Amino acid sequence: MTDFLSSLKADLLDRRLLPLVALVALALVAAVAYAVLGGSSAATPPAAVSTGPAIASSGVAVSQANPEKAVAETTGGGSVQRGGTARNPFTRLPEPKAKPAATTTKAASTSAGSSGSSSGSSSPSSTTPTPATPSKPSKPSTVYHVAVLFGVVPAGATAQTVQLTPYENLELLAPLPSAKQPLIVFRGVTAGGKSATFTLVSEAILHGNATCLPSASQCEAIDLQPGQSEQFEYVSSTGQPVVYELRIVSVVSGKASTAAVKSILGDESRVGRELLSHAGLDAIPDLRYSSQAGVLVFAGHAAFGAHARSAARRRHRR
């Protein structure tokens, strides 16, 4: 045994084995050091490792540095509570208030409108349009319909036997008896439909109940009430007298829409208008047209009333 140890010592002290011996010794020292240091580290309880602020489900930062200590929570995400007392971290924080439903609906409508316009879809908008306020119908206007009898009175005929031509619903500025033989022109009715007015186109001798305008000596127009009549005596081309009679059968009022009134004014006789313009008889003495269709009013009520009471009807006897 002593020889073995001596041989082993001699081998270890051999210069050729010195590096190997040093390496083995270094490995032993390292192993001992590792065992000592590793064992002490395992015996020491692990230190608390901070994993940083944990984010709660509601988005609020929560500090977990010391699980045994009350945790301070702040809405700003800080790990330290600057004021107030500690609170239970497991108590749910108040949730943020929801936006008003009107805003959400408006945003949804705007989004739907934008997507519809970009895609070129013709589907109707989800927003129900506000119905337009219906306009009020215009108030009906009063119009007058005039019916007359006009024609030649044969010699020896009486009021009961004479046959006159009826003219229903006379057109404004209508020439009578016809456009080819105009003797008088219908101008309209006075306010309230009390009478009908006619302009004399040809000179005539008058017999009857008509009121002459502007005067009995200068009779340019006549005014007749329903039931009244007037005779016009003309001299024919042969030199023989011809008598025409005009009877006012009725003046009836009615209601018409604005469109109907415009139609009445537009349907006035163009021949009668040209005839009056050519003869210089557009104006009516003492009368003018009112805002009502075909209605005449007196230019001076007091003056005309005095004139009407004192004016003599023009009568000529052969």
Contacts in CASP RR format, 6 or more apart in sequence:
PFRMAT RR
TARGET T0000
AUTHOR 0000-0000-0000
METHOD contacts of the structure
MODEL  1
MTDFLSSLKADLLDRRLLPLVALVALALVAAVAYAVLGGSSAATPPAAVS
TGPAIASSGVAVSQANPEKAVAETTGGGSVQRGGTARNPFTRLPEPKAKP
AATTTKAASTSAGSSGSSSGSSSPSSTTPTPATPSKPSKPSTVYHVAVLF
GVVPAGATAQTVQLTPYENLELLAPLPSAKQPLIVFRGVTAGGKSATFTL
VSEAILHGNATCLPSASQCEAIDLQPGQSEQFEYVSSTGQPVVYELRIVS
VVSGKASTAAVKSILGDESRVGRELLSHAGLDAIPDLRYSSQAGVLVFAG
HAAFGAHARSAARRRHRR
11 17 0 8 1.000
12 21 0 8 1.000
48 65 0 8 1.000
48 66 0 8 1.000
50 64 0 8 1.000
50 65 0 8 1.000
51 64 0 8 1.000
52 63 0 8 1.000
52 64 0 8 1.000
52 65 0 8 1.000
53 61 0 8 1.000
53 62 0 8 1.000
53 63 0 8 1.000
53 64 0 8 1.000
53 77 0 8 1.000
53 78 0 8 1.000
53 79 0 8 1.000
54 61 0 8 1.000
54 62 0 8 1.000
54 64 0 8 1.000
55 61 0 8 1.000
55 62 0 8 1.000
56 62 0 8 1.000
56 73 0 8 1.000
56 93 0 8 1.000
58 92 0 8 1.000
58 93 0 8 1.000
58 95 0 8 1.000
60 73 0 8 1.000
60 74 0 8 1.000
60 75 0 8 1.000
60 76 0 8 1.000
60 77 0 8 1.000
60 93 0 8 1.000
61 73 0 8 1.000
61 74 0 8 1.000
61 76 0 8 1.000
61 77 0 8 1.000
61 78 0 8 1.000
61 79 0 8 1.000
62 71 0 8 1.000
62 73 0 8 1.000
62 89 0 8 1.000
63 71 0 8 1.000
63 72 0 8 1.000
63 73 0 8 1.000
63 78 0 8 1.000
63 79 0 8 1.000
63 80 0 8 1.000
64 71 0 8 1.000
65 79 0 8 1.000
70 86 0 8 1.000
70 87 0 8 1.000
70 88 0 8 1.000
70 89 0 8 1.000
71 86 0 8 1.000
71 89 0 8 1.000
72 79 0 8 1.000
72 80 0 8 1.000
72 81 0 8 1.000
72 86 0 8 1.000
72 87 0 8 1.000
73 81 0 8 1.000
73 87 0 8 1.000
73 89 0 8 1.000
73 93 0 8 1.000
74 80 0 8 1.000
74 81 0 8 1.000
74 82 0 8 1.000
75 93 0 8 1.000
108 126 0 8 1.000
109 125 0 8 1.000
109 126 0 8 1.000
109 127 0 8 1.000
112 125 0 8 1.000
112 126 0 8 1.000
113 125 0 8 1.000
116 123 0 8 1.000
138 257 0 8 1.000
138 258 0 8 1.000
140 255 0 8 1.000
140 256 0 8 1.000
140 257 0 8 1.000
141 255 0 8 1.000
141 256 0 8 1.000
141 257 0 8 1.000
141 258 0 8 1.000
141 261 0 8 1.000
141 292 0 8 1.000
141 293 0 8 1.000
142 253 0 8 1.000
142 254 0 8 1.000
142 255 0 8 1.000
142 256 0 8 1.000
142 292 0 8 1.000
143 253 0 8 1.000
143 254 0 8 1.000
143 255 0 8 1.000
143 256 0 8 1.000
143 260 0 8 1.000
143 261 0 8 1.000
143 264 0 8 1.000
143 292 0 8 1.000
143 293 0 8 1.000
143 294 0 8 1.000
144 188 0 8 1.000
144 189 0 8 1.000
144 192 0 8 1.000
144 193 0 8 1.000
144 251 0 8 1.000
144 252 0 8 1.000
144 253 0 8 1.000
144 254 0 8 1.000
144 294 0 8 1.000
144 295 0 8 1.000
145 168 0 8 1.000
145 169 0 8 1.000
145 170 0 8 1.000
145 250 0 8 1.000
145 251 0 8 1.000
145 252 0 8 1.000
145 253 0 8 1.000
145 254 0 8 1.000
146 169 0 8 1.000
146 170 0 8 1.000
146 186 0 8 1.000
146 188 0 8 1.000
146 189 0 8 1.000
146 196 0 8 1.000
146 248 0 8 1.000
146 250 0 8 1.000
146 251 0 8 1.000
147 166 0 8 1.000
147 167 0 8 1.000
147 168 0 8 1.000
147 169 0 8 1.000
147 170 0 8 1.000
147 249 0 8 1.000
147 250 0 8 1.000
147 252 0 8 1.000
148 166 0 8 1.000
148 167 0 8 1.000
148 170 0 8 1.000
148 176 0 8 1.000
148 196 0 8 1.000
148 246 0 8 1.000
148 247 0 8 1.000
148 248 0 8 1.000
148 249 0 8 1.000
149 164 0 8 1.000
149 165 0 8 1.000
149 166 0 8 1.000
149 167 0 8 1.000
149 245 0 8 1.000
149 246 0 8 1.000
149 247 0 8 1.000
149 249 0 8 1.000
150 164 0 8 1.000
150 165 0 8 1.000
150 167 0 8 1.000
150 176 0 8 1.000
150 177 0 8 1.000
150 244 0 8 1.000
150 245 0 8 1.000
150 246 0 8 1.000
150 247 0 8 1.000
151 164 0 8 1.000
151 165 0 8 1.000
151 177 0 8 1.000
151 244 0 8 1.000
151 245 0 8 1.000
151 246 0 8 1.000
152 242 0 8 1.000
152 243 0 8 1.000
152 244 0 8 1.000
153 162 0 8 1.000
153 231 0 8 1.000
153 243 0 8 1.000
153 244 0 8 1.000
153 245 0 8 1.000
154 162 0 8 1.000
159 229 0 8 1.000
162 245 0 8 1.000
164 245 0 8 1.000
164 247 0 8 1.000
165 177 0 8 1.000
166 249 0 8 1.000
167 174 0 8 1.000
167 176 0 8 1.000
170 186 0 8 1.000
170 196 0 8 1.000
171 186 0 8 1.000
171 267 0 8 1.000
171 268 0 8 1.000
171 269 0 8 1.000
172 186 0 8 1.000
172 187 0 8 1.000
172 188 0 8 1.000
172 264 0 8 1.000
172 265 0 8 1.000
172 267 0 8 1.000
172 268 0 8 1.000
172 269 0 8 1.000
172 294 0 8 1.000
173 185 0 8 1.000
173 186 0 8 1.000
173 187 0 8 1.000
173 268 0 8 1.000
173 269 0 8 1.000
173 272 0 8 1.000
173 273 0 8 1.000
173 276 0 8 1.000
174 185 0 8 1.000
174 186 0 8 1.000
174 269 0 8 1.000
174 272 0 8 1.000
175 182 0 8 1.000
175 183 0 8 1.000
175 184 0 8 1.000
175 185 0 8 1.000
175 201 0 8 1.000
175 269 0 8 1.000
175 271 0 8 1.000
175 272 0 8 1.000
175 275 0 8 1.000
176 182 0 8 1.000
176 183 0 8 1.000
176 184 0 8 1.000
176 185 0 8 1.000
176 186 0 8 1.000
176 198 0 8 1.000
176 246 0 8 1.000
177 183 0 8 1.000
177 244 0 8 1.000
179 269 0 8 1.000
179 271 0 8 1.000
179 272 0 8 1.000
182 201 0 8 1.000
182 202 0 8 1.000
182 271 0 8 1.000
182 272 0 8 1.000
182 275 0 8 1.000
183 200 0 8 1.000
183 201 0 8 1.000
183 202 0 8 1.000
183 204 0 8 1.000
183 232 0 8 1.000
183 234 0 8 1.000
183 244 0 8 1.000
184 198 0 8 1.000
184 199 0 8 1.000
184 200 0 8 1.000
184 201 0 8 1.000
184 222 0 8 1.000
184 232 0 8 1.000
184 246 0 8 1.000
185 198 0 8 1.000
185 199 0 8 1.000
185 201 0 8 1.000
185 269 0 8 1.000
185 272 0 8 1.000
185 275 0 8 1.000
185 276 0 8 1.000
185 281 0 8 1.000
186 196 0 8 1.000
186 197 0 8 1.000
186 198 0 8 1.000
187 197 0 8 1.000
187 198 0 8 1.000
187 199 0 8 1.000
187 221 0 8 1.000
187 284 0 8 1.000
187 287 0 8 1.000
187 296 0 8 1.000
188 196 0 8 1.000
188 197 0 8 1.000
188 294 0 8 1.000
188 295 0 8 1.000
188 296 0 8 1.000
189 195 0 8 1.000
189 196 0 8 1.000
189 197 0 8 1.000
189 251 0 8 1.000
189 294 0 8 1.000
189 295 0 8 1.000
189 296 0 8 1.000
190 196 0 8 1.000
190 197 0 8 1.000
190 223 0 8 1.000
190 287 0 8 1.000
190 295 0 8 1.000
190 296 0 8 1.000
190 297 0 8 1.000
190 298 0 8 1.000
191 290 0 8 1.000
191 295 0 8 1.000
191 296 0 8 1.000
191 297 0 8 1.000
192 253 0 8 1.000
192 295 0 8 1.000
193 251 0 8 1.000
193 253 0 8 1.000
193 295 0 8 1.000
194 225 0 8 1.000
194 251 0 8 1.000
195 223 0 8 1.000
195 224 0 8 1.000
195 225 0 8 1.000
195 226 0 8 1.000
195 248 0 8 1.000
195 251 0 8 1.000
196 223 0 8 1.000
196 224 0 8 1.000
196 225 0 8 1.000
196 248 0 8 1.000
196 251 0 8 1.000
197 213 0 8 1.000
197 221 0 8 1.000
197 222 0 8 1.000
197 223 0 8 1.000
197 284 0 8 1.000
197 287 0 8 1.000
197 296 0 8 1.000
198 221 0 8 1.000
198 222 0 8 1.000
198 224 0 8 1.000
198 246 0 8 1.000
199 220 0 8 1.000
199 221 0 8 1.000
199 276 0 8 1.000
199 281 0 8 1.000
199 284 0 8 1.000
200 219 0 8 1.000
200 220 0 8 1.000
200 221 0 8 1.000
200 222 0 8 1.000
200 232 0 8 1.000
201 275 0 8 1.000
201 276 0 8 1.000
201 279 0 8 1.000
201 281 0 8 1.000
202 234 0 8 1.000
204 232 0 8 1.000
204 233 0 8 1.000
204 234 0 8 1.000
205 232 0 8 1.000
205 233 0 8 1.000
205 314 0 8 1.000
205 316 0 8 1.000
206 212 0 8 1.000
206 219 0 8 1.000
206 222 0 8 1.000
206 230 0 8 1.000
206 231 0 8 1.000
206 232 0 8 1.000
206 233 0 8 1.000
206 313 0 8 1.000
206 314 0 8 1.000
206 315 0 8 1.000
206 316 0 8 1.000
207 230 0 8 1.000
207 231 0 8 1.000
207 233 0 8 1.000
207 315 0 8 1.000
207 316 0 8 1.000
208 228 0 8 1.000
208 229 0 8 1.000
208 230 0 8 1.000
208 231 0 8 1.000
208 313 0 8 1.000
208 315 0 8 1.000
209 224 0 8 1.000
209 225 0 8 1.000
209 228 0 8 1.000
209 229 0 8 1.000
209 230 0 8 1.000
209 313 0 8 1.000
210 222 0 8 1.000
210 223 0 8 1.000
210 224 0 8 1.000
210 228 0 8 1.000
210 230 0 8 1.000
210 313 0 8 1.000
211 222 0 8 1.000
211 223 0 8 1.000
211 224 0 8 1.000
211 308 0 8 1.000
211 311 0 8 1.000
211 313 0 8 1.000
212 218 0 8 1.000
212 219 0 8 1.000
212 220 0 8 1.000
212 221 0 8 1.000
212 222 0 8 1.000
212 311 0 8 1.000
212 313 0 8 1.000
212 314 0 8 1.000
213 219 0 8 1.000
213 220 0 8 1.000
213 221 0 8 1.000
213 222 0 8 1.000
213 223 0 8 1.000
213 284 0 8 1.000
213 285 0 8 1.000
213 286 0 8 1.000
213 287 0 8 1.000
214 220 0 8 1.000
214 285 0 8 1.000
214 286 0 8 1.000
214 307 0 8 1.000
215 307 0 8 1.000
215 311 0 8 1.000
216 311 0 8 1.000
216 312 0 8 1.000
216 313 0 8 1.000
216 314 0 8 1.000
217 314 0 8 1.000
218 285 0 8 1.000
219 314 0 8 1.000
220 281 0 8 1.000
220 284 0 8 1.000
220 285 0 8 1.000
221 284 0 8 1.000
221 285 0 8 1.000
221 287 0 8 1.000
222 230 0 8 1.000
224 230 0 8 1.000
224 246 0 8 1.000
224 248 0 8 1.000
225 248 0 8 1.000
226 248 0 8 1.000
226 249 0 8 1.000
226 250 0 8 1.000
226 251 0 8 1.000
227 247 0 8 1.000
227 248 0 8 1.000
227 249 0 8 1.000
228 247 0 8 1.000
228 248 0 8 1.000
229 245 0 8 1.000
229 246 0 8 1.000
229 247 0 8 1.000
229 248 0 8 1.000
230 245 0 8 1.000
230 246 0 8 1.000
231 243 0 8 1.000
231 244 0 8 1.000
231 245 0 8 1.000
231 246 0 8 1.000
232 243 0 8 1.000
232 244 0 8 1.000
232 245 0 8 1.000
232 246 0 8 1.000
233 241 0 8 1.000
233 242 0 8 1.000
233 243 0 8 1.000
233 316 0 8 1.000
234 241 0 8 1.000
234 242 0 8 1.000
234 243 0 8 1.000
234 244 0 8 1.000
235 241 0 8 1.000
235 242 0 8 1.000
236 242 0 8 1.000
241 318 0 8 1.000
256 264 0 8 1.000
256 293 0 8 1.000
261 293 0 8 1.000
264 293 0 8 1.000
264 294 0 8 1.000
265 293 0 8 1.000
265 294 0 8 1.000
276 282 0 8 1.000
284 296 0 8 1.000
286 298 0 8 1.000
286 299 0 8 1.000
286 300 0 8 1.000
286 303 0 8 1.000
286 304 0 8 1.000
286 307 0 8 1.000
287 296 0 8 1.000
287 297 0 8 1.000
287 298 0 8 1.000
287 299 0 8 1.000
288 296 0 8 1.000
288 297 0 8 1.000
288 299 0 8 1.000
289 295 0 8 1.000
289 296 0 8 1.000
289 297 0 8 1.000
290 296 0 8 1.000
290 297 0 8 1.000
298 304 0 8 1.000
298 305 0 8 1.000
END
